[in-house]
Amino acid sequence: GGILMGFPLWIELPDIGLYMDQVMTLMERIFGQMPGVSGITKSMVNNYVKAGLVRRPAGKRYDRDQLAQLIMVAVLKQALSMEEIAKVLSLLCAQSVEDGYTRFCAAFSSSQPLEEEDDAVTAAIVAASCVVRAKARIAAL
């Protein structure tokens, strides 16, 4: 897998609420080793919450669901608009964020080319994956 093994499994995401500084540290750990993803700032997190892409934190603490949502948004924004991300996440996480995140990680790392019968959600994740891979390779030049 190389550079793309950067996503923690669902069970590896902290299940205790993290404060913003801890969220930033975690995101830096995840995206610091993925040269194709620009990462996340505090103001971006606040914007994603305002836009409804990430559930509002309870008492300023971010739980596993919100951390997974942040990871998915950070990656999808490499290829999609906020409006498109909102659509993709609502479909992807229709059952649960855990289910959506697990499917996201699998589709992202599969590195299969897009198939004609792939649904829009899979296509979106594959597109973001391709952009991230391309950016990482360009960064390495």
One Martini backbone bead per residue (centre of mass of N, CA, C, O) as a GRO file, in nm:
protein
  141
    1GLY     BB    1   0.046   0.065  -0.015
    2GLY     BB    2   0.214   0.275   0.126
    3ILE     BB    3   0.090   0.598   0.159
    4LEU     BB    4  -0.225   0.470   0.198
    5MET     BB    5  -0.204   0.359   0.513
    6GLY     BB    6  -0.316   0.617   0.696
    7PHE     BB    7  -0.579   0.486   0.791
    8PRO     BB    8  -0.763   0.427   1.041
    9LEU     BB    9  -0.940   0.229   1.194
   10TRP     BB   10  -1.221   0.251   1.358
   11ILE     BB   11  -1.102   0.120   1.632
   12GLU     BB   12  -0.852   0.337   1.627
   13LEU     BB   13  -1.034   0.545   1.701
   14PRO     BB   14  -1.109   0.754   1.928
   15ASP     BB   15  -1.370   0.710   2.197
   16ILE     BB   16  -1.287   0.972   2.307
   17GLY     BB   17  -1.312   1.288   2.362
   18LEU     BB   18  -1.183   1.549   2.162
   19TYR     BB   19  -1.006   1.816   2.143
   20MET     BB   20  -0.900   2.024   1.907
   21ASP     BB   21  -0.591   1.980   1.955
   22GLN     BB   22  -0.616   1.668   1.932
   23VAL     BB   23  -0.732   1.662   1.652
   24MET     BB   24  -0.489   1.798   1.513
   25THR     BB   25  -0.283   1.580   1.590
   26LEU     BB   26  -0.423   1.346   1.449
   27MET     BB   27  -0.434   1.467   1.160
   28GLU     BB   28  -0.128   1.498   1.136
   29ARG     BB   29  -0.065   1.196   1.157
   30ILE     BB   30  -0.229   1.111   0.910
   31PHE     BB   31  -0.146   1.350   0.687
   32GLY     BB   32   0.171   1.370   0.719
   33GLN     BB   33   0.190   1.078   0.541
   34MET     BB   34   0.012   1.241   0.304
   35PRO     BB   35   0.108   1.431   0.041
   36GLY     BB   36  -0.194   1.454  -0.109
   37VAL     BB   37  -0.284   1.591   0.167
   38SER     BB   38  -0.337   1.905   0.326
   39GLY     BB   39  -0.535   1.893   0.547
   40ILE     BB   40  -0.622   2.053   0.872
   41THR     BB   41  -0.799   2.309   1.026
   42LYS     BB   42  -0.980   2.467   1.256
   43SER     BB   43  -1.154   2.634   1.056
   44MET     BB   44  -1.242   2.393   0.889
   45VAL     BB   45  -1.391   2.242   1.104
   46ASN     BB   46  -1.596   2.468   1.161
   47ASN     BB   47  -1.708   2.473   0.870
   48TYR     BB   48  -1.808   2.176   0.860
   49VAL     BB   49  -2.009   2.210   1.086
   50LYS     BB   50  -2.174   2.444   0.966
   51ALA     BB   51  -2.232   2.271   0.691
   52GLY     BB   52  -2.294   1.958   0.801
   53LEU     BB   53  -2.050   1.742   0.765
   54VAL     BB   54  -2.020   1.778   1.078
   55ARG     BB   55  -2.092   1.708   1.376
   56ARG     BB   56  -2.163   1.856   1.654
   57PRO     BB   57  -2.003   1.905   1.932
   58ALA     BB   58  -1.986   1.785   2.259
   59GLY     BB   59  -1.840   1.994   2.456
   60LYS     BB   60  -1.590   2.020   2.245
   61ARG     BB   61  -1.613   1.709   2.164
   62TYR     BB   62  -1.468   1.457   1.964
   63ASP     BB   63  -1.571   1.181   1.809
   64ARG     BB   64  -1.553   0.915   1.607
   65ASP     BB   65  -1.751   1.018   1.395
   66GLN     BB   66  -1.612   1.299   1.353
   67LEU     BB   67  -1.334   1.193   1.270
   68ALA     BB   68  -1.431   1.039   1.022
   69GLN     BB   69  -1.556   1.281   0.880
   70LEU     BB   70  -1.294   1.447   0.855
   71ILE     BB   71  -1.134   1.250   0.684
   72MET     BB   72  -1.330   1.237   0.444
   73VAL     BB   73  -1.334   1.538   0.377
   74ALA     BB   74  -1.028   1.583   0.332
   75VAL     BB   75  -1.026   1.392   0.084
   76LEU     BB   76  -1.273   1.481  -0.096
   77LYS     BB   77  -1.171   1.786  -0.134
   78GLN     BB   78  -0.967   1.713  -0.366
   79ALA     BB   79  -1.241   1.661  -0.580
   80LEU     BB   80  -1.476   1.813  -0.421
   81SER     BB   81  -1.739   1.971  -0.330
   82MET     BB   82  -1.930   2.041  -0.064
   83GLU     BB   83  -2.193   1.948  -0.192
   84GLU     BB   84  -2.088   1.671  -0.282
   85ILE     BB   85  -1.999   1.570  -0.007
   86ALA     BB   86  -2.275   1.576   0.128
   87LYS     BB   87  -2.401   1.362  -0.055
   88VAL     BB   88  -2.198   1.133  -0.015
   89LEU     BB   89  -2.220   1.111   0.299
   90SER     BB   90  -2.525   1.053   0.317
   91LEU     BB   91  -2.502   0.786   0.162
   92LEU     BB   92  -2.262   0.643   0.306
   93CYS     BB   93  -2.405   0.715   0.613
   94ALA     BB   94  -2.700   0.602   0.635
   95GLN     BB   95  -2.653   0.391   0.858
   96SER     BB   96  -2.344   0.480   0.934
   97VAL     BB   97  -2.037   0.598   0.999
   98GLU     BB   98  -1.893   0.333   1.026
   99ASP     BB   99  -1.983   0.216   0.757
  100GLY     BB  100  -1.882   0.449   0.576
  101TYR     BB  101  -1.581   0.442   0.659
  102THR     BB  102  -1.523   0.151   0.580
  103ARG     BB  103  -1.599   0.191   0.280
  104PHE     BB  104  -1.404   0.419   0.222
  105CYS     BB  105  -1.135   0.274   0.282
  106ALA     BB  106  -1.176   0.047   0.076
  107ALA     BB  107  -1.210   0.225  -0.181
  108PHE     BB  108  -0.947   0.389  -0.156
  109SER     BB  109  -0.743   0.120  -0.144
  110SER     BB  110  -0.811  -0.054  -0.405
  111SER     BB  111  -0.715   0.069  -0.692
  112GLN     BB  112  -0.948   0.063  -0.876
  113PRO     BB  113  -1.083   0.115  -1.147
  114LEU     BB  114  -1.339   0.246  -1.291
  115GLU     BB  115  -1.662   0.134  -1.322
  116GLU     BB  116  -1.955   0.147  -1.484
  117GLU     BB  117  -2.126   0.030  -1.215
  118ASP     BB  118  -2.048   0.238  -1.037
  119ASP     BB  119  -2.123   0.435  -0.801
  120ALA     BB  120  -2.105   0.757  -0.695
  121VAL     BB  121  -1.952   0.705  -0.434
  122THR     BB  122  -1.721   0.538  -0.545
  123ALA     BB  123  -1.632   0.742  -0.758
  124ALA     BB  124  -1.555   0.967  -0.556
  125ILE     BB  125  -1.337   0.809  -0.402
  126VAL     BB  126  -1.160   0.738  -0.645
  127ALA     BB  127  -1.105   1.026  -0.733
  128ALA     BB  128  -0.963   1.116  -0.473
  129SER     BB  129  -0.745   0.898  -0.482
  130CYS     BB  130  -0.616   0.991  -0.750
  131VAL     BB  131  -0.540   1.275  -0.661
  132VAL     BB  132  -0.362   1.196  -0.422
  133ARG     BB  133  -0.161   1.024  -0.582
  134ALA     BB  134  -0.071   1.245  -0.776
  135LYS     BB  135   0.030   1.453  -0.565
  136ALA     BB  136   0.241   1.266  -0.438
  137ARG     BB  137   0.412   1.228  -0.698
  138ILE     BB  138   0.469   1.526  -0.752
  139ALA     BB  139   0.607   1.582  -0.474
  140ALA     BB  140   0.847   1.364  -0.550
  141LEU     BB  141   0.997   1.527  -0.793
   0.00000   0.00000   0.00000
